[in-house]
Amino acid sequence: MTGNMICAGTTSGVRDACNGDSGGPLFMTVAGGPVQVGVVSWGEGPADGSAACGHKDAYGIYTRLANYTAWIDEKMKTKAPAPEKPKAGLGTAQKPKSP
């Protein structure tokens, strides 16, 4: 664990991020509304070695967004080039190939 991480879960271990959730949000309720505070990063399984998620004392590790807000804000200011507009004109229709 580093200061760039958040360890989160429940004492009952019934809920946590799992395989395929990486990059997803971790929300906290602040002033009555949801605020994203983290991004799913990784986690350790239970002590018995099973791969199942959401076990007691097997918490998920999330990236701490507060440490990256300046970087995110800077990246959000950068505009990507506009996609090229389709060109008007006639194309050539082709019959689909059959196997």
N, C-alpha and C positions, 0 to 999 in steps of 0.2 A: 504494500500500500504506500502511496505517496500523497502529497497534498493536492495532486491533480485528480484524485479519485474520491468517490463516495462509495461506502459500503452500505448496502440497503437490503432490507428483507423484513420478514416478520418473525417473531419469536416462535410462532407455531409452524413456520416453514411451509405454509400452504400456497404461497404465491411468490413468484419470482420470474425473471426473464429466463428464457430457455434457448435451445438451439434454434438458430434462424432469426432471433430477435436483435442481433447486433445492429447498432445504429439507431435503434428505436428510442423513444423518449422515456425519461423518468420525471414524473410530475410530483409536485408538492402542492398542497392547498395553502395559499397565502392570502390573507384578507378576504377569505370566502371564495376565492377563485383559483383555478389551476395555473401553476407557473412551472415551466420546464426548467429543471435544475441539473439534469444529467442526461447522458447518452449511454445506452447499454454497451458495455465493453466486454466483460468476461465474468466468469464465476467458477467456483469450485464446487464439485459434487459433494455429497455426504461422506462422512467418515467410513461408511461401509463399502465405498468404492463403486456404488451403483451410479449410473449415468443420469438418473432421473433428476428433474429440476424441482425447486421449491421444497427442499427438505429443511428441517430444523437445524440451525447452526451452520447452514451452507448458504451464505449470503451472496448476492450478486454484486459485481463491481461495475461502477458507472464512471464515465468521464465527468468531472466537475465543470459544468459550463461557465460558472462565474470566473474561472481562471482563463477563459478564452474569449470573453465578450469583446474585448478590444480587437482581437484578430478577426472574429466573425463580423463585427461592424465594418472593419476595413475591407474585407472581402465582399461584403454586400454593396459597397460603394462602387466596386469595379463593374463596369457594364460589359457584358459579353457582346460581340458583334451581332447585329440583327441577322436572322437567317435570310438566305437569298430567296427572293420572291419567285414563284413559279413563272416561267415564261409562257406567254400565249403562243399558240401555234398548233399545227396538226402533227400528230404522231402516227406511228404505224401500229395498227392493231395486229396482234398475233394470236393464233389459235393455241389454247393450252396443250401442252404435250401430255400424252397419255403414257402410262408405264408399259 
